[in-house]
Amino acid sequence: MSADYEHLQRAAKDHLWMHFTRHDSYRDADVPIMVRGEGAYLYDAHGKRYLDGLAGLFVSQLGHGREDLAEAAAAQAKELAFMPLWSYAHPSAIELADKIAAYAPGDLNRVFFTSGGGEAVETAWKLAKNYFKLTGRPMKHKVISRAIAYHGTTQGALSITGLPLLKQQFEPLVPSTFRVPNTNIYRAPQHGDDPEAFGRWAADQIAVAIENEGPDTVAAVFLEPVQNAGGCFPPPPGYFQRVREICDEYDVLLVSDEVICAFGRLGHMFGAERYGYQPDIITCAKGITSGYAPLGAMIASERLMEPFLADGEMFAHGYTFGGHPVSTAVALANLRAFEEEKVLENVRSNEATFRSTLERLKDLPIVGDVRGDGYFYGIELVKDKATKETFDDDESERLLRGFLSGALFEAGLYCRADDRGDPVVQLSPPLICGQEEIDFIAATLREVLTEAGKRADLMPHSSGEEPAPGARAAWGAEKN
């Protein structure tokens, strides 16, 4: 090993506090150090190549090593490196807001920039509460979201998140958030054989929750177009149309949390466009710059801006780096590349093949379900395919962290093995990928999941007298 590599390892272990990381994992092992990216691939400090099957973290839409985006950042930094949007503006933020408003559906016409996705979610909740106070409905402050859904790590966004194990160590959180069932039809407690009926049932649970809490107290419903946590739950037919009806009936804002789904992940600029519904607010981040600079945004309906245009009013909220000149300049270059290189068209032309290629993995005993849309898929792993029996916590630990994560990485595929809900492998490759990358993903998964299945066969099966633990967890009515 070189002295430089040894220094990096020592410094990483002594000083770098990594995010969502079990640091004991590296007590006797090296920290993986990625040093370079090119196209859809990453390279570690030893020169080994990996297909970036997660687009970094659902971020790198255009892939790595783009000189045009790097040059856009450098040019902007030379001209104007920083200027806050606190009562002032700068050209790249203005131009980007104009461009995003043109993409956004319906009357979503006002763009509030943040540093990232959690801040965008935080901003949306604050706006909802502030809006209803200014319009004479001060008690409307509660939020409804879905079980197992992830919406961010700030105190407000974490409160909206539906993952109890991520929240308990940070209690007490912001009160007045409530959970409803998600759209995991694979484990649907009702109407599992009728997607449309299931979608209506799941949407109607939002109306039940609003009634239970009192319509005069509920401000917003936060939903992802395709829910990420739990392993890519697309909406059943008619689901969002029914949700829109419910929100209109009870005067509740529909927030489409598209931090992952916006900017091409589903083959459209916004997931709301893909599934044909009109939100009141969109939250977004990640793919807006393809990861070349940090940026997020809340896109709001014109009517939500109107109370703040009155004399003396303001939305008393903001972030130092929200709408940073370098980030907004990079985002403009990123979106230009989307248009010039027909990135959305690439996703739409390849998604059917991507789906069918992954679905062939269902012949493996360990693969229970393959679900998703666009370039965004989850593969659910099961202990018993016939009964859909899932793995308990200890088994998931041994399977996912004890074998699967490391084996996939060793095989040259960077993706995510996750058990927030039932165990899944998540895939979200750069949007520039084509059949060559799709075939590599599938071949690597087949090899590694075949071995994982052999290991799973050594785990004891339940008697079948109770529902699988993951099925129970996915529909929990957790609240805080």
Secondary structure, 3 states (H helix, E strand, C coil): CCHHHHHHHHHHHHHCCCCCCCHHHHCCCCCCCEEEEEECEEEECCCCEEEECCHHHHCCCCCECCHHHHHHHHHHHHHCCCCCCCCCCCHHHHHHHHHHHHHCCCCEEEEEEECCHHHHHHHHHHHHHHHHHHCCCCCCCEEEEECCCCCCCCHHHHHHCCCHHHHHHHCCCCCCEEEECCCCHHHCCCCCCCHHHHHHHHHHHHHHHHHHHCCCCEEEEEECCCECCCCCECCCCCHHHHHHHHHHHHCCEEEEECCCCCCCCCCCCCHHHHHCCCCCEEEECHHHCCCCCCCEEEEEEHHHHHHHHCCCCCCCCCCCCCCCHHHHHHHHHHHHHHHHCCHHHHHHHHHHHHHHHHHHHHHCCCEEEEEEECCEEEEEECCECCCCECCCHHHHHHHHHHHHHHHHHHCCEECEEECCCCCEEEECCCCCCCHHHHHHHHHHHHHHHHHHHHHHCCCCCCCCCCCCHHHHHHCCCCEC
